[in-house]
Amino acid sequence: MINLTPQQLRTAASIQEKILSLQKQLGKLLGGLGVTANLETPGRPVKRKMSAQGLANIRAAAKARWATIRARKAGQAVRRPRRKMSAAAKARLSALAKARWAQAKKAGRSRL
């Protein structure tokens, strides 16, 4: 782009103007449903819309966070319930740990 001659720049500008006018015509023809609607203002970000359900979810989460903060300030300790592990999961983890220790002892190490 830096090494372009003035004539090339004028040609590029005229091509750009033609493209924009064709995009406007296409937008009018399609009733404004084309993807060219935001090409005329390249510096302007596209505004995203959030669904009502998404907004409600965010509000509910914020209310829950503030409720826990207020409860802590009031002196009530809000604790999350501890997760309970099934007996099968405990046995599996125990077996894996025993296998690791057996392998470490076999290699002559006292620590992993």
N, C-alpha and C positions, 0 to 999 in steps of 0.2 A: 504494500500500500504506500510506503514512503517513496518508492522509486517511480511512481506514476507521473506521467506528464500532465500538464493542465488539460490538454484535449481529452486524455483518457478519463480524467476526473469528471469533466463535463459530460462525457458519454455515460459514465457510471451513474451520475446524478440524474440524467434524463431517463435512463433505464429504471432507476429506482422510482422516479415519479410515475412512470408508466405502470410499474408493478402495483404501486399504491392505488392508482386510479382503477386498475383492473380488479383489485381486491375490494374496493368500495362498490364497484358495480356488481361483483359476485355477492357481496353481502346484501345489497339491495334486492338482488334477484332471489336469494335464498331466504329473505326476510330476517336478516340479522342472525342467522343460525350458523354462519360460517366460522371457521377457526381464525379468520383474519381480523376479528374485531379488536384484538389487543395489539396488533402489529403496528398500528399507527402511533401508539404511545409506548415506545420500548422501555422507557425509564420507570413506568408505572407498574407496580407489582399487581398480580392478579389477586383479587379479593376472594378468599375461600369462605364458603358458607358451611355452617355446622348444622346438623340436623337437630331437631328439638330433643330427640332422645339422647344424643351425645351431650348436649348442653345440660340436660337434666341429670345425667350421670356425673358430670363434673360438679354440678351444684351439690348433689347428694354426698359425694366424696369430700368436698370442702366442708360441708356441715358436720360430717362425721369427724373430720380432723379437728375442727374447732370444738366440738363437744368433748373430745378427749383432753384437749388442752385446758378447757374450762374445768373439767372434772379434776384434773391434777392440781389446778390452782386452788380448788375448793378443799383440797386435802384428801380427797378420795383417790386412792391408788388404783389406777386402771391397769389391770394385768391381762395380758393375752393368755388364753388357756394353753397349757403345755400340749405339745403334740404327743400323741400316744403311739408307740411303736408296737406292732404286733409281735407275738412270740416267735413267729416264723422269721421275721426280719431280724430280731435280736439274735436268734440262733445262727442265721446266715452270716451276720456281721461277726459274731464270735468265732465261727469256723474260719472265716477269712483272716481274722487277726491271729488265730492260733497257727494257721498255715504260714503266715508271714513270719511269726516268731520262730517257728520250726525251721524255716529256710534261713533265717538270720543266725540261729544257733548252729545250724549245720555249716554255715560259712565261717563260724568262729567269731561272730560279732555279738557284743552284749547289748548294743543299741542299734536302732534302725537308722 
